[in-house]
Amino acid sequence: MTPAEKQETVEDSPVGWVAKHIQRYVESDGADGGTYHGYPALLLTTRGRRSGKLRRTALIYGRDGDNHLLVASNGGSAQHPAWYLNLSADPAVEIQVGGERFSGRARTATAEERARLWSVMTTVFPTYARYQEGTDREIPVVVIERTSTGHTAID
């Protein structure tokens, strides 16, 4: 994202409990909200594929070396979540993990990577396996590769 884009207003998830989680996370600079019911949580900011606006949501994440991993489960829905569709259209993302903020580039795990990374993520959050069983779509695993270091302004 460009410096001008980083000054834009970020719109948080319209889902009530997610918006409250994001608010706690942001207001405490990640001290409150870095976990959700015991699972590691980060904030992901994407560019809306239709609106062009910055959109932020809270997600459970895992790690694979230096990369952050996300699962586009949408609770096992037949449709991909909006954040996944957004990053598919524009892979430039901003991440906040605790008090650290950085830019990244998102990509869907390749077929060769998916089995191993799916195992990582179902270890982090076992419910993903149940979500996969309940839908006909293959739930994507997303790899976020860091593109910047340091503290960026995402909000």
DSSP file with accessible surface (Angstrom, degrees, kcal/mol):
  #  RESIDUE AA STRUCTURE BP1 BP2  ACC     N-H-->O    O-->H-N    N-H-->O    O-->H-N    TCO  KAPPA ALPHA  PHI   PSI    X-CA   Y-CA   Z-CA
    1    1 A M              0   0   49      0, 0.0    92,-0.0     0, 0.0   102,-0.0   0.000 360.0 360.0 360.0 144.9    0.0    0.0    0.0
    2    2 A T     >  -     0   0   69      1,-0.1     4,-1.8     4,-0.0     3,-0.1  -0.344 360.0-106.5 -77.6 162.9    1.2    3.5   -0.8
    3    3 A P  H  > S+     0   0  108      0, 0.0     4,-0.6     0, 0.0    -1,-0.1   0.895 122.7  53.1 -56.0 -38.9    1.8    6.1    2.0
    4    4 A A  H >4 S+     0   0   76      1,-0.2     3,-1.2     2,-0.2     4,-0.3   0.909 106.9  51.7 -63.0 -40.5   -1.4    7.9    0.9
    5    5 A E  H >4 S+     0   0   52      1,-0.3     3,-1.5     2,-0.2    -1,-0.2   0.853 101.2  61.6 -64.5 -32.3   -3.4    4.7    1.2
    6    6 A K  H 3< S+     0   0   44     -4,-1.8    -1,-0.3     1,-0.3    -2,-0.2   0.675  99.1  57.0 -69.2 -15.4   -2.1    4.2    4.7
    7    7 A Q  T << S+     0   0  151     -3,-1.2    -1,-0.3    -4,-0.6    -2,-0.2   0.501  86.7 107.5 -90.3  -5.6   -3.8    7.5    5.7
    8    8 A E  S <  S-     0   0   65     -3,-1.5     2,-0.2    -4,-0.3    -3,-0.0  -0.310  81.5 -98.6 -69.2 157.1   -7.2    6.2    4.6
    9    9 A T        -     0   0  121    146,-0.1    45,-0.6     1,-0.0     2,-0.5  -0.550  34.9-139.1 -73.3 137.1   -9.9    5.2    7.0
   10   10 A V  E     -a   54   0A  17     -2,-0.2     2,-0.5    43,-0.1    45,-0.2  -0.871   8.9-144.1-101.1 129.6  -10.1    1.5    7.7
   11   11 A E  E     -a   55   0A  68     43,-2.8    45,-2.6    -2,-0.5     2,-0.1  -0.838  16.7-141.2 -95.6 125.8  -13.6    0.0    7.9
   12   12 A D  E     -a   56   0A  59     -2,-0.5    45,-0.2    43,-0.2     7,-0.1  -0.424  37.1 -72.1 -83.4 160.8  -13.9   -2.8   10.4
   13   13 A S        -     0   0   18     43,-1.5    -1,-0.2     1,-0.2     6,-0.1  -0.138  35.4-138.2 -47.9 137.6  -15.9   -6.0   10.0
   14   14 A P  S    S+     0   0  130      0, 0.0     2,-0.5     0, 0.0    -1,-0.2   0.586  75.5 106.2 -77.6  -6.7  -19.6   -5.3   10.2
   15   15 A V  S  > S-     0   0   69      1,-0.1     4,-3.0     2,-0.0     3,-0.3  -0.626  73.3-136.9 -76.6 121.0  -20.0   -8.5   12.3
   16   16 A G  H  > S+     0   0   45     -2,-0.5     4,-2.2     1,-0.2     5,-0.2   0.865  97.5  42.5 -49.4 -53.8  -20.7   -7.3   15.8
   17   17 A W  H  > S+     0   0  149      1,-0.2     4,-1.8     2,-0.2    -1,-0.2   0.866 116.3  49.9 -68.7 -31.1  -18.5   -9.7   17.8
   18   18 A V  H  > S+     0   0   11     -3,-0.3     4,-2.7     2,-0.2    -2,-0.2   0.934 109.6  51.2 -70.2 -43.2  -15.6   -9.3   15.3
   19   19 A A  H  X S+     0   0   30     -4,-3.0     4,-2.5     1,-0.2    -2,-0.2   0.899 110.3  49.5 -60.6 -40.0  -15.9   -5.5   15.4
   20   20 A K  H  X S+     0   0  138     -4,-2.2     4,-2.3    -5,-0.2    -1,-0.2   0.900 110.6  50.2 -65.7 -40.0  -15.7   -5.6   19.2
   21   21 A H  H  X S+     0   0    3     -4,-1.8     4,-2.4     2,-0.2    -2,-0.2   0.936 111.4  48.4 -62.4 -46.3  -12.6   -7.9   19.1
   22   22 A I  H  X S+     0   0    0     -4,-2.7     4,-3.1     1,-0.2     5,-0.3   0.921 109.5  53.1 -60.1 -44.8  -10.9   -5.5   16.6
   23   23 A Q  H  X S+     0   0  101     -4,-2.5     4,-2.8     1,-0.2     5,-0.2   0.929 110.9  45.8 -59.1 -45.9  -11.7   -2.5   18.7
   24   24 A R  H  X S+     0   0   93     -4,-2.3     4,-1.7     2,-0.2     8,-0.4   0.917 113.7  50.4 -61.4 -43.0  -10.1   -4.1   21.8
   25   25 A Y  H  <>S+     0   0    1     -4,-2.4     5,-3.2    -5,-0.2     6,-0.3   0.946 115.8  40.4 -60.1 -50.9   -7.1   -5.2   19.7
   26   26 A V  H ><5S+     0   0   32     -4,-3.1     3,-1.5     3,-0.2    -2,-0.2   0.931 114.0  51.7 -67.6 -47.3   -6.5   -1.7   18.3
   27   27 A E  H 3<5S+     0   0  141     -4,-2.8    -1,-0.2    -5,-0.3    -2,-0.2   0.812 116.2  41.0 -62.5 -29.2   -7.2    0.3   21.5
   28   28 A S  T ><5S-     0   0   38     -4,-1.7     3,-1.6     4,-0.3    -1,-0.3   0.322 110.7-118.5 -99.6   7.2   -4.8   -1.8   23.4
   29   29 A D  T < 5S-     0   0   74     -3,-1.5    -3,-0.2     1,-0.3    -4,-0.1   0.885  78.5 -48.9  53.9  39.8   -2.1   -2.0   20.7
   30   30 A G  T 3><S+     0   0    8     -5,-3.2     4,-0.5     2,-0.3    -1,-0.3   0.357 115.5 111.7  87.4  -5.0   -2.6   -5.7   20.6
   31   31 A A  T <4 S+     0   0   94     -3,-1.6     2,-0.5    -6,-0.3    -2,-0.1   0.851  84.9  38.3 -68.5 -32.3   -2.2   -6.3   24.3
   32   32 A D  T  4 S+     0   0   81     -8,-0.4    -2,-0.3    -7,-0.3    -4,-0.3  -0.977 120.0  29.6-118.8 117.2   -5.9   -7.3   24.5
   33   33 A G  T  4 S+     0   0    3     -2,-0.5    -8,-0.1     2,-0.2    -1,-0.1   0.298  74.0 116.9 119.6  -8.4   -7.2   -9.4   21.5
   34   34 A G  S  < S+     0   0   23     -4,-0.5     7,-2.8     6,-0.1     2,-0.3   0.654  85.5  36.6 -66.9 -13.1   -4.0  -11.2   20.5
   35   35 A T  E     -H   40   0B  87      5,-0.3     2,-0.4    25,-0.0    -2,-0.2  -0.963  70.0-157.3-132.3 153.0   -5.9  -14.3   21.4
   36   36 A Y  E >  S-H   39   0B  61      3,-2.8     3,-2.1    -2,-0.3   -15,-0.0  -0.966  83.2 -23.3-131.2 112.2   -9.5  -15.2   20.9
   37   37 A H  T 3  S-     0   0  149     -2,-0.4    -1,-0.1     1,-0.3     0, 0.0   0.864 130.8 -48.3  51.5  37.0  -10.8  -17.9   23.2
   38   38 A G  T 3  S+     0   0   63      1,-0.3    -1,-0.3     3,-0.0     3,-0.0   0.372 116.3 114.5  90.3  -4.2   -7.2  -19.1   23.6
   39   39 A Y  E <  S-H   36   0B  74     -3,-2.1    -3,-2.8     1,-0.0    -1,-0.3  -0.795  75.7-102.8-101.0 142.6   -6.4  -19.1   19.8
   40   40 A P  E     -H   35   0B  41      0, 0.0    21,-1.7     0, 0.0     2,-0.4  -0.390  43.8-167.5 -64.9 134.7   -3.8  -16.7   18.3
   41   41 A A  E     +B   60   0A   2     -7,-2.8    57,-0.4    19,-0.2     2,-0.3  -0.966  12.0 179.8-128.9 143.0   -5.5  -13.8   16.5
   42   42 A L  E     -B   59   0A   0     17,-2.6    17,-2.4    -2,-0.4     2,-0.5  -0.838  28.8-115.0-128.5 168.6   -4.2  -11.2   14.2
   43   43 A L  E     -BC  58  96A   0     53,-2.4    53,-2.1    -2,-0.3     2,-0.5  -0.932  26.8-163.4-106.8 131.8   -5.8   -8.2   12.3
   44   44 A L  E     -BC  57  95A   1     13,-2.8    13,-2.3    -2,-0.5     2,-0.5  -0.965   2.6-165.3-116.3 127.9   -5.9   -8.4    8.5
   45   45 A T  E     +BC  56  94A   1     49,-2.8    49,-1.9    -2,-0.5     2,-0.3  -0.968  15.3 170.3-115.6 125.6   -6.5   -5.3    6.4
   46   46 A T  E     -B   55   0A   3      9,-2.7     9,-3.3    -2,-0.5     2,-0.5  -0.794  37.1-106.9-122.6 168.8   -7.3   -5.8    2.7
   47   47 A R  E     -B   54   0A  30     43,-0.4     7,-0.2    45,-0.4    43,-0.2  -0.874  41.1-112.5 -98.6 126.2   -8.5   -3.5   -0.1
   48   48 A G     >  -     0   0    4      5,-3.7     4,-1.5    -2,-0.5    35,-0.1  -0.362  18.6-142.4 -58.8 129.0  -12.2   -4.1   -1.0
   49   49 A R  T  4 S+     0   0   90     33,-0.2    -1,-0.2     1,-0.2    -2,-0.0   0.765  97.1  23.0 -69.3 -25.9  -12.4   -5.6   -4.5
   50   50 A R  T  4 S+     0   0  210      3,-0.1    -1,-0.2     0, 0.0    -2,-0.1   0.789 130.8  38.9-104.8 -42.0  -15.5   -3.6   -5.4
   51   51 A S  T  4 S-     0   0   54      2,-0.1    -2,-0.2     1,-0.1     3,-0.1   0.761  87.5-140.2 -81.6 -28.5  -15.5   -0.6   -3.0
   52   52 A G     <  +     0   0   32     -4,-1.5     2,-0.2     1,-0.3    -3,-0.1   0.469  59.0 131.7  78.2   1.3  -11.8    0.1   -3.1
   53   53 A K        -     0   0  100     -6,-0.1    -5,-3.7     1,-0.1     2,-0.4  -0.514  66.6-104.3 -86.6 154.3  -12.0    0.8    0.7
   54   54 A L  E     -aB  10  47A   4    -45,-0.6   -43,-2.8    -7,-0.2     2,-0.4  -0.624  39.3-165.4 -77.5 132.4   -9.6   -0.7    3.3
   55   55 A R  E     -aB  11  46A  83     -9,-3.3    -9,-2.7    -2,-0.4     2,-0.4  -0.967   3.7-162.7-124.2 135.8  -11.3   -3.5    5.2
   56   56 A R  E     +aB  12  45A  17    -45,-2.6   -43,-1.5    -2,-0.4     2,-0.3  -0.951  12.9 166.6-124.3 139.2  -10.1   -5.0    8.5
   57   57 A T  E     - B   0  44A  22    -13,-2.3   -13,-2.8    -2,-0.4     2,-0.4  -0.933  32.2-119.3-140.4 164.0  -11.0   -8.2   10.2
   58   58 A A  E     + B   0  43A  17     -2,-0.3     2,-0.3   -15,-0.2   -15,-0.2  -0.904  36.5 175.6-106.0 135.7   -9.7  -10.4   13.0
   59   59 A L  E     - B   0  42A  29    -17,-2.4   -17,-2.6    -2,-0.4     2,-0.2  -0.987  34.9-111.5-141.0 149.9   -8.6  -14.0   12.2
   60   60 A I  E     - B   0  41A  25     -2,-0.3    11,-0.5   -19,-0.2     2,-0.3  -0.551  46.0-171.0 -72.1 142.1   -7.0  -17.0   13.9
   61   61 A Y        -     0   0   36    -21,-1.7     2,-0.2    -2,-0.2     9,-0.2  -0.918  19.6-163.7-137.4 163.4   -3.6  -17.5   12.5
   62   62 A G  E     -D   69   0A   4      7,-1.9     7,-2.8    -2,-0.3     2,-0.4  -0.768  21.5-119.1-130.5-179.0   -0.7  -20.0   12.4
   63   63 A R  E     -D   68   0A 113     -2,-0.2     2,-0.3     5,-0.2     5,-0.2  -0.954  18.2-176.8-129.2 147.1    2.9  -19.8   11.4
   64   64 A D  E >  S-D   67   0A  41      3,-2.4     3,-2.1    -2,-0.4     2,-0.2  -0.844  74.1 -60.0-137.2  93.7    5.1  -21.5    8.9
   65   65 A G  T 3  S-     0   0   61     -2,-0.3    -1,-0.1     1,-0.3     0, 0.0  -0.459 120.5 -16.1  64.3-126.3    8.6  -20.1    9.4
   66   66 A D  T 3  S+     0   0  130     -2,-0.2    -1,-0.3    -3,-0.1    80,-0.2   0.552 121.1  95.0 -83.8  -9.2    8.4  -16.4    8.9
   67   67 A N  E <   -D   64   0A  36     -3,-2.1    -3,-2.4    78,-0.1     2,-0.4  -0.576  68.3-136.3 -87.7 149.3    5.1  -16.6    7.1
   68   68 A H  E     -DE  63 144A   2     76,-1.9    76,-3.1    -2,-0.2     2,-0.4  -0.822  19.5-148.6 -99.8 142.4    1.7  -16.2    8.7
   69   69 A L  E     -DE  62 143A   0     -7,-2.8    -7,-1.9    -2,-0.4     2,-0.3  -0.916  15.1-179.0-116.7 138.9   -1.1  -18.6    7.8
   70   70 A L  E     - E   0 142A   0     72,-2.3    72,-3.3    -2,-0.4     2,-0.5  -0.925  18.9-139.8-129.6 156.9   -4.8  -18.0    7.5
   71   71 A V  E     - E   0 141A   5    -11,-0.5     2,-1.7    -2,-0.3     3,-0.3  -0.980   6.6-148.5-121.4 125.0   -7.7  -20.3    6.7
   72   72 A A        +     0   0    0     68,-2.5    69,-0.1    -2,-0.5    -2,-0.0  -0.416  48.8 139.4 -87.3  61.5  -10.6  -18.9    4.5
   73   73 A S    >   -     0   0   14     -2,-1.7     3,-1.9    66,-0.1     4,-0.5   0.829  41.5-159.9 -78.1 -35.9  -13.1  -21.1    6.2
   74   74 A N  G >  S-     0   0   73     -3,-0.3     3,-1.6     1,-0.3     5,-0.2   0.880  75.9 -62.3  51.3  38.3  -16.1  -18.7    6.5
   75   75 A G  G 3  S-     0   0   49      1,-0.3    -1,-0.3     2,-0.1    -2,-0.1   0.720  97.3 -56.6  63.9  20.8  -17.3  -21.1    9.2
   76   76 A G  G <  S+     0   0   14     -3,-1.9    -1,-0.3     1,-0.2    -2,-0.2   0.562  94.5 157.4  86.5   9.9  -17.6  -23.9    6.6
   77   77 A S    <   -     0   0   36     -3,-1.6    -1,-0.2    -4,-0.5    60,-0.1  -0.161  55.2-116.8 -61.9 161.1  -19.9  -21.9    4.4
   78   78 A A  S    S+     0   0   68     57,-0.1     2,-0.3    58,-0.1    -1,-0.1   0.678  97.1  66.7 -72.7 -17.0  -20.2  -22.8    0.7
   79   79 A Q  S    S-     0   0  126     -5,-0.2    -2,-0.2    -6,-0.1    -3,-0.1  -0.799  89.2-111.1-107.6 150.2  -18.8  -19.3   -0.2
   80   80 A H        -     0   0   64     -2,-0.3    -7,-0.1     1,-0.1    -2,-0.1  -0.403  44.5 -99.3 -68.0 150.1  -15.4  -17.9    0.4
   81   81 A P    >>  -     0   0    7      0, 0.0     4,-1.8     0, 0.0     3,-0.6  -0.363  29.9-113.6 -68.6 154.8  -15.2  -15.1    3.0
   82   82 A A  H 3> S+     0   0   60      1,-0.2     4,-2.7     2,-0.2   -33,-0.2   0.880 115.3  58.7 -57.4 -39.8  -15.1  -11.5    1.7
   83   83 A W  H 3> S+     0   0   29      1,-0.2     4,-2.3     2,-0.2    -1,-0.2   0.876 105.7  49.6 -61.5 -34.8  -11.6  -10.9    3.0
   84   84 A Y  H <> S+     0   0   22     -3,-0.6     4,-2.0     2,-0.2    -1,-0.2   0.920 110.3  49.0 -69.9 -42.2  -10.3  -13.9    0.8
   85   85 A L  H  X S+     0   0   59     -4,-1.8     4,-1.4     1,-0.2    -2,-0.2   0.902 111.3  52.4 -62.6 -38.2  -12.0  -12.5   -2.3
   86   86 A N  H  X S+     0   0    9     -4,-2.7     4,-2.2     1,-0.2     3,-0.4   0.940 111.2  43.7 -63.2 -48.9  -10.5   -9.1   -1.6
   87   87 A L  H  < S+     0   0    3     -4,-2.3    -1,-0.2     1,-0.2    -2,-0.2   0.785 107.8  60.2 -73.1 -21.4   -6.9  -10.4   -1.2
   88   88 A S  H  < S+     0   0   66     -4,-2.0    -1,-0.2     1,-0.2    -2,-0.2   0.857 111.5  40.8 -67.6 -33.4   -7.4  -12.6   -4.3
   89   89 A A  H  < S+     0   0   67     -4,-1.4    -2,-0.2    -3,-0.4    -1,-0.2   0.815 136.5  14.8 -80.9 -33.8   -8.1   -9.4   -6.2
   90   90 A D     <  -     0   0   55     -4,-2.2   -43,-0.4   -43,-0.2    -1,-0.3  -0.853  65.6-167.7-144.4 102.6   -5.3   -7.4   -4.5
   91   91 A P        +     0   0   29      0, 0.0    15,-2.6     0, 0.0     2,-0.4   0.543  55.6 108.9 -76.0  -3.7   -2.7   -9.5   -2.6
   92   92 A A  E     + F   0 105A  23     13,-0.2   -45,-0.4    11,-0.1     2,-0.3  -0.601  49.2 168.4 -74.3 123.9   -1.2   -6.4   -0.8
   93   93 A V  E     - F   0 104A   2     11,-2.6    11,-2.6    -2,-0.4     2,-0.4  -0.887  33.4-137.1-133.0 162.9   -2.2   -6.6    2.9
   94   94 A E  E     -CF  45 103A   2    -49,-1.9   -49,-2.8    -2,-0.3     2,-0.4  -0.968  23.3-164.9-118.4 140.4   -1.5   -5.1    6.2
   95   95 A I  E     -CF  44 102A   0      7,-2.9     7,-2.3    -2,-0.4     2,-0.5  -0.957  12.0-163.7-125.3 142.7   -1.2   -7.3    9.3
   96   96 A Q  E     +CF  43 101A   0    -53,-2.1   -53,-2.4    -2,-0.4     2,-0.5  -0.992   9.4 177.5-124.1 123.4   -1.2   -6.5   13.0
   97   97 A V  E >   - F   0 100A  23      3,-2.7     3,-2.2    -2,-0.5     2,-0.1  -0.973  69.4 -47.1-122.7 109.7    0.1   -9.2   15.3
   98   98 A G  T 3  S-     0   0   21     -2,-0.5   -67,-0.1   -57,-0.4   -55,-0.1  -0.433 124.2 -23.3  61.1-130.3    0.1   -8.0   18.9
   99   99 A G  T 3  S+     0   0   31    -69,-0.2     2,-0.4    -2,-0.1    -1,-0.3   0.497 118.6  99.6 -88.9  -2.5    1.7   -4.6   18.8
  100  100 A E  E <   -F   97   0A  80     -3,-2.2    -3,-2.7    51,-0.1     2,-0.4  -0.716  50.4-172.1 -92.0 133.1    3.6   -5.2   15.5
  101  101 A R  E     +F   96   0A  19     -2,-0.4    51,-0.6    -5,-0.2     2,-0.3  -0.976  14.2 156.4-122.1 137.5    2.2   -4.0   12.2
  102  102 A F  E     -F   95   0A   0     -7,-2.3    -7,-2.9    -2,-0.4     2,-0.2  -0.985  38.0-108.6-155.3 161.2    3.7   -4.9    8.8
  103  103 A S  E     +F   94   0A  10     -2,-0.3    44,-2.5    -9,-0.2    45,-1.2  -0.619  39.5 172.5 -88.0 152.4    2.9   -5.1    5.1
  104  104 A G  E     -FG  93 146A   3    -11,-2.6   -11,-2.6    42,-0.3     2,-0.5  -0.935  31.7-123.5-151.0 172.3    2.6   -8.4    3.4
  105  105 A R  E     -FG  92 145A 133     40,-2.6    40,-2.7    -2,-0.3     2,-0.3  -0.995  28.2-148.0-123.9 127.4    1.7  -10.2    0.2
  106  106 A A  E     + G   0 144A   6    -15,-2.6     2,-0.3    -2,-0.5    38,-0.2  -0.701  21.1 167.2 -98.0 145.6   -1.0  -12.9    0.4
  107  107 A R  E     - G   0 143A  72     36,-1.9    36,-3.2    -2,-0.3     2,-0.3  -0.985  38.2-107.9-149.9 152.5   -1.3  -15.9   -1.8
  108  108 A T  E     - G   0 142A  57     -2,-0.3    34,-0.2    34,-0.2     6,-0.0  -0.650  46.9-103.3 -78.5 135.5   -3.2  -19.1   -1.7
  109  109 A A        -     0   0   11     32,-3.3    32,-0.2    -2,-0.3    -1,-0.1  -0.303  39.4-113.2 -57.3 141.3   -1.1  -22.1   -0.8
  110  110 A T     >  -     0   0   60      1,-0.1     4,-2.3    -3,-0.0     3,-0.3  -0.268  27.6-104.8 -69.8 164.5   -0.3  -24.3   -3.7
  111  111 A A  H  > S+     0   0   84      1,-0.2     4,-0.7     2,-0.2    -1,-0.1   0.884 123.8  53.6 -57.4 -37.2   -1.7  -27.8   -4.0
  112  112 A E  H  4 S+     0   0  164      1,-0.2     4,-0.4     2,-0.1    -1,-0.2   0.843 115.1  39.3 -68.0 -34.5    1.8  -29.1   -3.0
  113  113 A E  H  > S+     0   0   38     -3,-0.3     4,-2.4     1,-0.1     5,-0.3   0.760  97.1  80.4 -82.4 -29.4    1.8  -27.0    0.2
  114  114 A R  H  X S+     0   0   30     -4,-2.3     4,-3.5     1,-0.2     5,-0.3   0.864  86.7  52.3 -56.9 -46.2   -1.8  -27.3    1.2
  115  115 A A  H  X S+     0   0   74     -4,-0.7     4,-1.9     1,-0.2    -1,-0.2   0.941 115.1  42.3 -58.1 -46.5   -1.7  -30.7    3.0
  116  116 A R  H  > S+     0   0  123     -4,-0.4     4,-1.8    -3,-0.3    -1,-0.2   0.938 118.6  44.4 -66.0 -45.1    1.2  -29.7    5.2
  117  117 A L  H  X S+     0   0    0     -4,-2.4     4,-2.5     2,-0.2    -2,-0.2   0.859 109.5  56.2 -70.8 -33.3   -0.2  -26.2    5.9
  118  118 A W  H  X S+     0   0   35     -4,-3.5     4,-2.7    -5,-0.3     5,-0.2   0.923 106.5  51.5 -61.8 -41.6   -3.7  -27.5    6.5
  119  119 A S  H  X S+     0   0   66     -4,-1.9     4,-1.4    -5,-0.3    -2,-0.2   0.905 108.3  51.5 -62.0 -41.2   -2.3  -29.8    9.1
  120  120 A V  H  X S+     0   0   41     -4,-1.8     4,-1.8     1,-0.2     3,-0.2   0.946 113.7  44.3 -58.0 -47.4   -0.5  -26.9   10.8
  121  121 A M  H  X S+     0   0    0     -4,-2.5     4,-2.8     1,-0.2    -2,-0.2   0.843 109.6  52.9 -74.3 -31.8   -3.8  -24.9   10.9
  122  122 A T  H  < S+     0   0   29     -4,-2.7    -1,-0.2     2,-0.2    -2,-0.2   0.756 108.1  53.6 -75.1 -19.3   -6.0  -27.8   12.1
  123  123 A T  H  < S+     0   0  107     -4,-1.4    -2,-0.2    -5,-0.2    -1,-0.2   0.895 112.0  44.4 -73.0 -41.0   -3.5  -28.2   14.9
  124  124 A V  H  < S+     0   0   40     -4,-1.8    -2,-0.2     1,-0.3    -3,-0.1   0.933 137.3  10.3 -65.5 -47.4   -3.9  -24.5   15.8
  125  125 A F    ><  -     0   0   26     -4,-2.8     3,-2.0    -5,-0.1     4,-0.3  -0.806  67.8-169.1-138.2  89.9   -7.7  -24.6   15.4
  126  126 A P  T >> S+     0   0   79      0, 0.0     3,-1.5     0, 0.0     4,-0.7   0.744  78.3  76.7 -57.5 -23.0   -9.1  -28.2   15.1
  127  127 A T  H 3> S+     0   0   33      1,-0.3     4,-2.2     2,-0.2     3,-0.3   0.764  77.3  75.7 -62.1 -22.1  -12.6  -26.9   14.2
  128  128 A Y  H <> S+     0   0   13     -3,-2.0     4,-2.4     1,-0.2    -1,-0.3   0.879  89.6  57.4 -57.0 -36.3  -11.3  -26.2   10.7
  129  129 A A  H <> S+     0   0   38     -3,-1.5     4,-2.0    -4,-0.3    -1,-0.2   0.923 106.6  47.7 -61.8 -41.3  -11.4  -29.9   10.0
  130  130 A R  H  X S+     0   0  153     -4,-0.7     4,-1.4    -3,-0.3    -1,-0.2   0.902 109.6  53.7 -66.2 -39.5  -15.1  -30.0   10.8
  131  131 A Y  H  < S+     0   0   55     -4,-2.2     3,-0.3     1,-0.2     4,-0.3   0.920 108.4  49.8 -59.7 -43.0  -15.7  -27.0    8.6
  132  132 A Q  H >< S+     0   0   43     -4,-2.4     3,-1.3     1,-0.2    -1,-0.2   0.909 108.0  53.0 -64.3 -39.4  -14.0  -28.7    5.7
  133  133 A E  H 3< S+     0   0  164     -4,-2.0    -1,-0.2     1,-0.2    -2,-0.2   0.801 107.0  54.3 -64.7 -26.7  -16.1  -31.8    6.2
  134  134 A G  T 3< S+     0   0   67     -4,-1.4     2,-0.3    -3,-0.3    -1,-0.2   0.388 104.9  57.6 -92.0   4.6  -19.3  -29.7    6.0
  135  135 A T    <   -     0   0   17     -3,-1.3     4,-0.1    -4,-0.3   -58,-0.1  -0.956  65.8-141.9-135.3 153.9  -18.6  -28.0    2.7
  136  136 A D  S    S+     0   0  173     -2,-0.3     2,-0.2     2,-0.1    -1,-0.1   0.671  80.3  86.2 -84.1 -19.9  -18.0  -29.1   -0.9
  137  137 A R  S    S-     0   0   31    -60,-0.1     2,-0.6   -61,-0.1    -2,-0.1  -0.519  86.9-114.4 -80.9 149.1  -15.4  -26.4   -1.6
  138  138 A E        -     0   0  128     -2,-0.2    -2,-0.1     1,-0.0    -1,-0.1  -0.756  34.2-128.1 -78.5 120.3  -11.8  -26.9   -0.7
  139  139 A I        -     0   0    0     -2,-0.6   -66,-0.1    -4,-0.1     2,-0.1  -0.596  27.2-125.2 -73.4 122.7  -11.2  -24.3    2.0
  140  140 A P        -     0   0    8      0, 0.0   -68,-2.5     0, 0.0     2,-0.5  -0.374  10.1-145.5 -71.5 145.7   -8.1  -22.3    1.1
  141  141 A V  E     -E   71   0A   1    -70,-0.2   -32,-3.3   -32,-0.2     2,-0.4  -0.946  20.1-150.2-103.3 129.8   -5.0  -21.9    3.2
  142  142 A V  E     -EG  70 108A   0    -72,-3.3   -72,-2.3    -2,-0.5     2,-0.5  -0.877   4.5-154.4-107.3 134.2   -3.5  -18.4    2.8
  143  143 A V  E     -EG  69 107A   1    -36,-3.2   -36,-1.9    -2,-0.4     2,-0.6  -0.934   5.0-158.9-106.9 125.3    0.2  -17.7    3.1
  144  144 A I  E     -EG  68 106A   0    -76,-3.1   -76,-1.9    -2,-0.5     2,-0.5  -0.937   6.6-163.8-106.2 116.2    1.1  -14.1    4.1
  145  145 A E  E     - G   0 105A  68    -40,-2.7   -40,-2.6    -2,-0.6   -78,-0.1  -0.890  24.3-118.0-100.8 126.4    4.7  -13.3    3.2
  146  146 A R  E     + G   0 104A  75     -2,-0.5   -42,-0.3   -42,-0.2     3,-0.1  -0.381  32.0 175.7 -64.7 135.7    6.1  -10.2    4.9
  147  147 A T        +     0   0   90    -44,-2.5     2,-0.3     1,-0.2   -43,-0.2   0.455  66.1  33.3-117.3  -9.3    7.1   -7.4    2.6
  148  148 A S        -     0   0   31    -45,-1.2     2,-0.3     2,-0.1    -1,-0.2  -0.969  64.9-145.2-141.1 159.1    8.1   -4.8    5.1
  149  149 A T        +     0   0  120     -2,-0.3     2,-0.1   -47,-0.1   -46,-0.1  -0.796  58.6  33.3-115.3 164.2    9.6   -4.6    8.6
  150  150 A G  S    S-     0   0   44     -2,-0.3     2,-0.6   -48,-0.1   -49,-0.2  -0.375  99.1 -35.4  92.2-168.5    8.8   -2.3   11.4
  151  151 A H        -     0   0  124    -51,-0.1     2,-0.3    -2,-0.1   -49,-0.2  -0.832  57.1-173.5-102.7 110.4    5.8   -0.5   12.5
  152  152 A T        -     0   0   17     -2,-0.6     2,-0.8   -51,-0.6    -2,-0.0  -0.713  28.4-115.6-102.7 158.8    3.4    0.7    9.7
  153  153 A A        +     0   0   48     -2,-0.3    -2,-0.0     1,-0.2   -51,-0.0  -0.826  43.3 157.3 -95.3 106.9    0.3    2.8   10.1
  154  154 A I              0   0    5     -2,-0.8    -1,-0.2  -147,-0.1   -60,-0.1   0.501 360.0 360.0-105.2  -8.6   -2.8    0.8    9.2
  155  155 A D              0   0   87   -146,-0.1  -146,-0.1  -129,-0.0  -147,-0.0  -0.755 360.0 360.0-133.7 360.0   -5.4    2.7   11.1
